[in-house]
Amino acid sequence: MPGHAYINRENAVVRIMNKAAGKVHTMSIPVGQTRHFEKLGMTVRACKQTDPFDAEDHFMFIEIETPSAGQIFGGWMDRNEPGQNPLQNPDYDVWLVACE
């Protein structure tokens, strides 16, 4: 987005929901590292926050895989648009809470 400044952050705080169990878990994933939750392996490649002088928003680039299907998602997620979560999975929802 031209005209917008972003601050790179070191950690992404994500919330994961196991839809079948109705269980929600929150975890911090350092940029460049992989963390596991149940069947999911999640690698955060970038986590950015808008400049403090703009309306606050957070974005992360994440890759998500499972042992059985391999990569099931790779792309950007926007904290301020959780309803537009691009992960399409029957078992899990993953969304960004914040970049820290």
C-alpha positions as CSV (number, residue, x, y, z in Angstrom):
1,M,0.0,0.0,0.0
2,P,1.7,3.2,-1.1
3,G,1.9,6.0,1.5
4,H,1.6,3.6,4.5
5,A,4.5,2.8,6.8
6,Y,4.8,-0.5,8.6
7,I,6.8,-1.6,11.6
8,N,8.3,-5.1,11.5
9,R,7.5,-7.0,14.7
10,E,9.3,-10.1,16.1
11,N,6.3,-12.2,17.2
12,A,2.8,-13.0,15.9
13,V,0.2,-13.8,18.5
14,V,-2.3,-16.2,16.8
15,R,-5.5,-17.8,17.9
16,I,-6.3,-21.3,16.7
17,M,-9.7,-23.0,17.0
18,N,-10.3,-26.7,16.8
19,K,-13.8,-26.6,15.3
20,A,-14.7,-30.2,16.3
21,A,-13.6,-29.9,19.9
22,G,-14.8,-26.3,20.2
23,K,-11.4,-25.5,21.8
24,V,-9.5,-22.3,21.3
25,H,-5.8,-21.8,22.0
26,T,-3.6,-18.7,21.8
27,M,0.1,-18.8,21.1
28,S,3.0,-16.6,20.2
29,I,5.1,-17.6,17.1
30,P,8.4,-15.9,16.6
31,V,9.0,-14.7,13.0
32,G,11.0,-17.2,11.1
33,Q,10.1,-20.1,13.4
34,T,7.6,-23.0,13.3
35,R,5.2,-23.8,16.1
36,H,2.9,-26.8,16.3
37,F,-0.7,-27.1,17.6
38,E,-2.3,-30.5,17.3
39,K,-2.0,-31.4,13.6
40,L,-1.0,-27.9,12.5
41,G,2.6,-26.7,11.8
42,M,2.6,-22.9,11.5
43,T,5.6,-20.8,10.2
44,V,5.3,-17.0,10.4
45,R,7.4,-15.3,7.7
46,A,6.5,-11.7,8.6
47,C,4.4,-9.7,11.1
48,K,3.8,-6.0,10.5
49,Q,2.0,-3.3,12.4
50,T,0.8,-0.1,10.8
51,D,2.6,3.1,11.7
52,P,1.4,4.5,15.1
53,F,0.1,7.6,13.3
54,D,-2.2,5.6,11.1
55,A,-5.3,3.5,12.1
56,E,-3.9,0.5,14.0
57,D,-3.8,-2.8,12.1
58,H,-1.6,-5.9,12.1
59,F,-0.7,-8.2,9.2
60,M,1.2,-11.5,9.1
61,F,2.4,-13.8,6.4
62,I,2.0,-17.4,7.6
63,E,2.4,-20.8,6.1
64,I,0.3,-23.6,7.6
65,E,0.8,-27.3,7.0
66,T,-0.5,-30.7,8.2
67,P,1.2,-34.1,8.0
68,S,-1.5,-35.5,5.8
69,A,-2.0,-32.7,3.4
70,G,1.2,-30.7,3.4
71,Q,0.8,-27.0,3.0
72,I,-2.9,-26.0,3.4
73,F,-2.3,-22.2,3.5
74,G,0.3,-19.7,2.6
75,G,-0.5,-15.9,2.6
76,W,-1.3,-12.8,4.4
77,M,-3.8,-12.4,7.3
78,D,-5.2,-9.1,8.5
79,R,-6.1,-8.7,12.2
80,N,-8.8,-6.1,11.5
81,E,-10.6,-8.4,9.0
82,P,-10.9,-11.8,10.9
83,G,-14.1,-12.6,9.0
84,Q,-12.1,-12.6,5.8
85,N,-9.8,-15.3,7.1
86,P,-8.4,-16.9,4.0
87,L,-7.7,-20.3,5.6
88,Q,-10.3,-22.8,4.3
89,N,-10.1,-25.8,6.6
90,P,-12.8,-28.1,7.9
91,D,-11.0,-28.7,11.2
92,Y,-9.3,-25.5,12.2
93,D,-9.6,-21.7,12.1
94,V,-6.5,-19.6,12.6
95,W,-6.4,-15.8,13.0
96,L,-4.0,-13.1,13.9
97,V,-4.5,-11.4,17.3
98,A,-1.5,-9.0,17.2
99,C,2.1,-8.5,16.2
100,E,4.5,-7.8,19.1
